[in-house]
Amino acid sequence: MKILLLYYSYGGNTHRAARHIQKILGCDVQEILTVTPYSGDYNSVVSQGKREVEEGYEPPVRPFDKDLDHYDTVILGTPVWWYAFAPAVKTVLSAADWNGKTVYPFATNGGWIGHTFRDMKTACAGADVKQGLNIHFDGDQMQTSIAEIDRWTAEIKEE
């Protein structure tokens, strides 16, 4: 099984979780980066994110160093933006061929996860999308235990 950890992070929480998971699995990593980074204060980025989610916007993303076609398993991480995955993740999900892949989603959030995992399953048509891991933060303090993340990651190793 060749694993790629693919993630988008705006504030750093998803990045921190992804790096922990990568350290345990020793898998390849590809961060999703938008061509034009979000800027402004927190409230303006939140407002922009809400508009983008509601409009189904797919921001341009930078080219990847890794080729998704070379991986049969993808660990897919996103922050929750307005109860869904981030628009940059939408860009990648809609452009990739998910047929035959196994996807393990995780999402970081400071409140309610909403329909994030259901939307990921729909967007990854043709993939075997496994049970997602909800990683809760309060600001930059992770509320989900490291042990819970480690248990979820151990299940991936066992498959």
Secondary structure, DSSP 8 states (H G I E B T S, - for coil): --EEEEEE-SSSHHHHHHHHHHHHH--EEEEE-BSS---S-HHHHHHHHHHHHHHT----B---SS-GGG-SEEEEEEEEETTEE-HHHHHHHHHS--TT-EEEEEEEESS--TTHHHHHHHHTTTSEE---EEEEEETTEE-S-HHHHHHHHHHHHH-
